[in-house]
Amino acid sequence: MPGYRVGPLSFISLTHGYGLIRFDTTGLSPAQQLVVTEDGGATWQVATQTPLPAWASTLEFIDADDGYAWGSQGLDVTHDGGQLWALSLNLALGSEAVSPIGMSIWAISSSNVLQTSADGGSTWQKTVQPPMPDPSVLSRVSINVAYVLGCGQNAPSGSEPGDLARTEDGGRTWERLSLPQGCTGVADWSDLVALSISDLWLVQFGQPATDMSAKWVYRSHDGGAHWTLMASQNDGSPNQGTGTISPIGDFGPLSVLASEPDRAWLAEDRGGLLVTTDGGSHWKFAYSDPNIDALGPPYVSFLDAVHGWAATGDGLWRTTDGNSWTEMASPPERTTGCRADQLRLSLDKTLRGLASQTGAFFQLENISGTACSLFGYPGFQALDMSGSIEAVDVSYGGSYQINDPGPHNVPLSPGQSAYFGVGWGDFDAVRDTSDGCINTARVVSDPPNTNSALSTSATLTSICPEGGGTPRVTITAVAPKSAFDIASP
């Protein structure tokens, strides 16, 4: 996708991978678009026209059909390669504890309850709860063996030290285990990876007052009964005899593969990816990024111990040997986003009705002397002859005569135009009536990535409800004229 950076990643083969790119649907919440690569990340194409919520920060496909996207508010699932997504479960706020193994998924729900699904998120069951009030980190070894950590990013001030528990029977019973130190007052964030029932990694950091933070890396080889401090960075109370780790920034997610248990990667919030190859004693940056201080934590995806990808705020990196990383060709720089005062909105054309379905195309012309770009879905309001707003339900996608090209980066030189389509039913076929239909005299639209509305005269006739209620329209993304392949502007 030219000009837009890939965020969360998931590769299912050396060539086939998925990613999320963020866009702004003005008038809606920011959203993300699923993209796919067939050449190992060199090029990306839109995979679906269904936007994903902006809070989705982790993406995991288990095969070409079944995928999961989750973040701070919920878990979305797809079983058709990303064409359609559905919210499967609301997650605990501040906790992103989801662990899929094939079609078996465990997750901490919005009520801080551990729930499991055996059918890819279609149905959920509550388990016997782990012996802790606020489970927040989940790591599964197999279908039946899992660890739950009650120590996460949002541990409340004054709470009890963190808890660790293990189940070996699919969540029917739990054994409580010890942690090397508590969550709050010492460590403010923790992550846990269980490679087997006995081999555990634990990383923790303390929230810094500056850009440096105390950090600890622990290993356990007996299932959490005993812990060894492998590396630390604690200027206030140095830990002698241990390895060291960079003090700059805060930890992000930890990635370790059971096939090579002494190699691990840590995403770091200033854009770096730390790697260790000796079990956690010594860490170094996996690659050198000149913009590292300005970036957030990279999104990583490892196919195995030697093949991995890291998406940062300014590019995509890949390793094919687990040691050296190569920056892949960056997409072209994005043109500055268009401001509303650079654009003119006009009605381009209306369509003749077919099968009680009709539509119209609107034009957004760059009337300024400076190039700019558009990306995403515009807003839409209908006004009557008196200038009053008509109640209209707006959805996003394609309609009977107008395909939705999905979000495109549309660069506009001075004088160039982009287009979007509006489709609607001109007869309520469900009720066999035109009652409840409206006519418009003007249309108001917020172009994508702007906070200002444009308006134009537009006589759109007989915008109807479906089965009663409020009249409905469907809006496409802004795109070049050539992107519309049914009816066209």
N, C-alpha and C positions, 0 to 999 in steps of 0.2 A: 504494500500500500504506500505509494509515494507520499513522502512528507509526513507520515504518521508513524510513531514508534510503537513497536510491539511490546506489550507488557507481560502479563502472566502467560506462561508457555507450557505446552505438553506435547512431547514427541512420542510417537508409538513405533517409529522405525527410524533408520538413518536418514530417510528422505522426507517422511510424512510427519508433519507436526501441526499443531494448532496454537493460536495466540489470541490475545484480546487487545484491541486498540480502543482508546477512549475518544468519544466525541460528545458534543454538547447539543442536546435537543432543546432549543430555546422554547421556554414555556413548559418544559418538562424537566425532570431531574436529569443530570448528566448520565450518559449510558455508555456501553461498550459494544464493540462489533467483533464477532468471531471471524478470524481470518485463518487461512490454511496455506501451508507450503508443501510442495511436492519435490523440492530440490534442496532439502536440508536447511532452509532458512534464507536462501539467496533471494527469492522473490516470494511475495505473499499476495493472495487473492481473497476477496470477500467470500466467506463460506456460507453465510446465512443472512437473511434480511430481517431476522428477529433480534432486536437490540437486547443486550444483557445489562443488568443493573450495574451502576458504577461501583457499588460496594464489593463486587466479585473480585477478590484478590488472589485466588488460587484456582487453577484450571487443571483438571486431570481427565484425560481420555484413556479408557482401558482398551479400546479398539476403535475401529473407524466409525462405529455406530454409537457407542455408549460413552457418555462423558458427563462430568460433574464440574460445576463452577460454584464456588462458595466464598463467603466473606463475612463481614461484621454483622450482617442482618439475616442472611439466609443461605439456603442451598438450592440451586437450580439444577435440573437434570435434563438430559436429552438422550433419546434412544434412536435417533435417525440421522446421526452424523452432524448434529447442530442445527438442523433446519428449524426445529421447534424446541423451545425450552419451557419448562414448567417449574414453578416454585414448589419444591418438595417438602421443605421443613424450614421453619423460622429458627434461627440459631440464637444462643445466648449472646446478648450485647457485649461486645468486647472480646468474646471468645470465638475463635474460628476453628473449633475442634471438630474436624470431620476426617474420617479414615475409611476410604473405600478399598475393598479387596474384591475385584471383579464386581459382581452384582450385589455383594454383601457390603452394606454401609453402616458404620456406627457414627453417631453425632451427638453433641451436647445441644439439646433444644433450648428454646428461649426461656423455658422455666427451669433451666439448669438441671435438666433430667437427661440421663443417658438413654438414647433410643437407638434401636437397630432396625434395619430393613434388609430383607433377604431377596428383594425383587427389584433392585436398582432404584429405590426411593418411591415406588408406587404406594407401598403401605409401610407403616411403622409400628413398632411395639416397644413398650417400656421394659427395661431390664431391672433386675435388682440393683439398686443404686450403690455406687462406690461409697466407702465410708469417709466422706468428706462433704462439706457444705457447698463448695463451689468448684466442681471439676472444670478444668479449663484447657488442659492439654491431653491429647489422646494419641497413643501410638500402639498400633496392632502388629503382632508378629504373625498371626495366622487367623483363621476364621474364629477360633476359640480363645486364643491367648492374646491379651492386651494389657497395657498399662495406662492408668489415668493419673494425671498430676493435678493437684489442686493448688496450683501456683502459676498465675498467668500475668498478662500485661496489665490487668486492672485489679490487682489484689488490693482490697480496701485498707486504708490506713488503720493500724492497730489490730489487724486480723491475726489469727494464730499462725504459727509457722506452717509452711506448706506440707501437704500430705501426698503420699504416693501409694497406689494400690494396684494389685495385679489380679487378674482373673485367668484361670486356665480352663474354664468350662463355659465359655460364651457369655459370661456375665451373670451366671446364676449364683456364684459365690465369689467373694473377694478376700484377699489377704492384704493387710495394711503393712507398709514398709516404711523405712526411714529415709530422710533426705539429709545431705551433709550440712545444710544450713537452711534457715527459714526464708520465706519469700520477702516479707516486708521488713524494712529497717536495715536489711542487708542487701538482698537481691530484689529488684523490682520487676524483673521479667525473666522467665525461664522457658526453655524448650527441651523436650525429651525425645530421643529416638531409641526405640528398642529393636535391635537387630535380631535377637533371639530371646528365648525366655531368660537367658542369663546375661547377655551382652548388652549393656545400656550406655548411652551417651547422655550427659546432662550439661547444658550451658546456661549460665545466668549472668545478668549484668545489673548494676545498680544505677539508677537514674542520675545522670551527672548534673552538676551545677553549671559546668562549662561544656565544651565539646568533647571532654574526656569522661570515661566512666570506668568504675571498677568492674572487672570481668573474671569469671571463673569457668573452667572446663573440667568436668569430672567424667570418670569412667567407672563402671561397675562390671565385674565379671562373674558375679554370683547373684544376679537378679535383684540388686538393690540392697542386699544385706550389708555390704561394705562398699565404700566409695574411695577412689583415689583421685586427688587433685592433680591434673595433668598440666595445666597452664593457668596463669592468672595475671591480672593487671590490677593491682590494688595499692595505689600510692600511699594511702593512709596507713595500711598495715601490710607490708610486703610479705608474700609467702615464699620463704626461702626454699631452695631445692626443687622448684618446679619450673616448667617451661614458661615462656612469655607469649603474650598476644598483644596486638596493637591496642593502645589505649584510646585511639581516636574513634568517635562515634559510638553507636549502639549496635547490638546484635540484631540480626533478623533471623529468618528460618535457618535451621540446621539440616543439612542433607548428608546422609550416610547410606551406603549400600551394603547389604549383607555379604555380597560377593567379594568385597574388599573392605573389611571392617576397620582397618586402621587409617583409611583415607576418608577425610570428611571435608565438607565445604560449609562455610558460614557466610551468609549474605550480611553485609555491613551497610549501615544506613547512609553512608556518604558515597554510595555507588560502587564500593569495592566488593570483591569476592575473595574471602580468605580460604586457604587450603592448608591442610596438614596431611602428611603421609606417614607419620610415625605414631599414630594413635592419639594425637592431640597435644603432644609436648611442644611442638614448634609449628608456628603458623607464618605464612607469607601471603602476599596478594597474588592471586592467580594470574592476573594480567595488569598491565599499567595503562590507566586511563587518565589523560591529562585533565579531564573535567571532573575527577572523582569527588572533589569537595562540594560540587554543586548538585550532585545527583542523589536520588533516593536509593534504597537497597535494590540490587538487581533481582530480577525474577529468573529462576534457574530451573532447568529440566535436564535430568541425567537419564539416558537410556541404559547405560551400564557404567562401569567404573572408568572407562576411557572415552566415552562419547557423551558430551554435554553441551548445553547452550546457556548463555546468560544474557538477558535483555536488560540494558541499562537505559537511562533517560536519553542517551544520544547514540545508541547503536546496538548491535548484536554481536556477541562473541561466541566462538565455537572451539571446542577441543576434540581431537580425534585420537589422542593418546593419553589423556588424563593429566598431562603435564603442561604442554605448551598450548596457548590460546591464540587464536587469530581473529582479528576484528573483521567481520564480514562487511561487504560493501554497504555503506549507509544509504538509505533512501535520499533522494534529493531534498534539499532544504525546503521547508514549506513556506509558501508566500504568506505574508502577514494577512491575518483574517480580515475580511471586509467589515467595515463599520456601516451602520445603517445609513449614515449620511453620504456614503459613497455609492449607494444603490438607488435604483428606481424600480418600484413594483408596478407591473401592469398585467392586465388580462391578455394572454396571448391568443387563445382560441377556446371555443366551447365545442363539445362533441355532440353529434346526433345520438339520441337514445337507441340502445339495442337491448332487447330483453329486459326492459324496465330499468336499465342501468345506463348512466351517462357520466359526463365528467368535463373537466376543463384543465387547461394548462396556464400557469402563470409564469411570467418572465421577471427575472431579477437582473437588471443591467447595471454594469459598472459605469457610472456617469462621472467618475472622478478622473484625475490625471495620473493616478497611481495604481499599479497592479495590486490585487488582493485575492483572497481565496475564500471559498465557502465549503462547509463540510457538515452534513447532518440533515436533520429534519426541521422545517420551518414551523412557526406557530400559525394558527388560523382562527379568525373570528369573523362572523357574518353580521352585517348591519342591514337594517331595513330602510325604507324610504325616509323615515324620520331620524335616522342616525342611531336608533336604539340597537343594542346588541341582541341578536337572536340566539336562543339557547340551541347549541349544536354539540352533539357528541363527536369528538375527534379521535380517530385511531390512526395508526401509522402502518403503511404497507402498500400493497398493490390493490387494484380494483378490477372490475370486469374488463374495462377497455384500456387500463393504464397499468403497466408493470412498474414495480418499485425497484429501481436499480440498486438500492441500498446506498449507504453513505459513500460518496465519492469526494476525493479532494478535487475541487473544481477551481483551478486558477483562472482569474479573470483579468486580462489586460484591459486598459481603458477602452470602453466601447463594446466589450464582449458581454455575453449574457449566459446565465444559467437558468434552469427551469425546474418547476415541480408540478406534479399533477394532483388534482383533487377529483375523487370519484364519489358518486352517490347514487342511490336508487331514486328514480323519479316517480315511483308509484309504490304504495305499501301493498305488496303482493300478498303478504300474510293475511291482512285484513281485507284485501280487495277493495281498497279505497285510497283516495287522495287526501282524506282528512288528516290534519296534522302536518301537512307539507308546508314549506315556507319558500319565499322568494327573497333574494338578496339584492341590495342596491350597491353596496360597497363590501369590500373584503379588506380586513386588517391582518397583517402578517408580520411576525418577528423573524427576520432572516436568522439562520443558524449562527450561533456564537455571538449574537448581539443582544442587547437589552432594550432596544428601541424598536417601535413598531412603524411599519410603512402601511399606507393604505392606497387603494385604487378603486375607481368605479368598476363594478362587476355585476352584471345582471345574471345571476344563476337561478334558474327557475326550477321549482318543484323538487326541493331537497326534502326527502321524506324519511319518516321513521321506518322501522321494520318491526311490524307487530305492535304498533303503538309506541307511545313514549316520545322521546326526543329525536328530532331529525339527526341523521348520521352522515358524516363524511369520512373518507379515508385519504390521507395525505402521503405522498411519496417523499423520499429524500430529494434534496436539491442535486441536480445532475446536469451534465452536458446534454444537448439535444439528441446526440447520437445514442445515448444510453437508453432511450425509450424505444422499444421494438414492437409494441402492439400499435396503439395510436401514438402519434408523435407531435411535438409542437410544430 
